[in-house]
Amino acid sequence: MRAFAFSGKMDSMTSQPKPETKMHDGGTRLHGEYKVPGGKLVVVDLDVVEGRFANVSLSGDFFLEPDEALEDINGALTGLSDASSAADIAAAVTARLPEGAVLFGFSAEAVAVTVRRALSKATSWADHQWDVIPPTVLPTQVNVALDEVLTEEVGSGRRNPTLRFWDWEEPSVVIGSFQSVRNEVDPEGVARHGITVVRRISGGGAMFMEAGNCITYSLYLPQTLVDGISFADSYAFLDAWVMAALEKLGITAFYVPLNDIATDQGKIGGAAQKRLANGGMLHHVTMSYDIDADKMVDVLRIGKEKLSDKGTRSAKKRVDPLRRQTGLARSAILHAMQEVFTERYGAVESRLTEAELDEARKRVDSKFGTEDWLNRVP
């Protein structure tokens, strides 16, 4: 079996699928839809009879060879328990497909996501009311603490899923949860340039962040939004809106696995994620708007091994900032991003509550501002 997804430009906002209806015809027939990022629309209609799928009908604007494979997929789904995981559903579909079957624009995993959406166990963007918090100047430690606080709030249902744009004043390095301070940061460079070093809750690499030189945002979402989507694919899925925003500005950006965002001119940013036990999820991105490359390499220890699979020997040459590529003010890029997200997902502008800010400050005192947390991987 071969599965393909289109790698061309992302669909425009006007071509996004309509919110799926979970029940229709006045009965219990279930309906789910999933637009594969860069691919096609997958639709499923089914019944659940005594806890198992029945009368399954898969459809969509995908391509499939041979034609008979459509019935094989329907047959694979029929009789499965409605408690099946996305992995179980995808495995059943894969096992039933004839040898040499070609799925173009979708995959067995996409079928699984669609079925889980029909069951309301996976959600789409349109199933949620989204909030947007515009850039707010806060200390870097507070920004990092807010990522933990707001992810918990969304996971517990006390806050709508939210997009928050960061802002800050002090030059900073934010290292990944599992990175070694000693290996990533040059203490002499940090002291020389007055850099604040903070450890975040997500994995990934170090971010060199000067005020006005970066664009950083965090998405706080329920994990149901990425149910059935692989860890790797979830990055591009959650950033489809920002790719559309960049395209409006004349930049064709794409993901370089696992978590780098690039154009044909070079890397412009990177993403990281953290999933919490309460069902909340953090996805955040830092993009370079402008950069003092000399200062960056004076502060960060970027070794040859880090660059070994990046196609370059120079950390300075690896990053190509948005300012050079667009010629636009940082504020104009931020405005375009917020505008696209708002229009695409029906988001409304929000703000941080005093309770959220108070809790974040408490966690700076107890965790994110402490030497124990910073040096937990010395």
Order of alpha helices (4+ residues) and beta strands (2+ residues): beta-beta-beta-beta-beta-beta-alpha-alpha-beta-alpha-beta-alpha-beta-beta-alpha-alpha-beta-beta-beta-alpha-alpha-beta-beta-beta-beta-alpha-alpha-alpha-alpha-alpha-beta-alpha-alpha
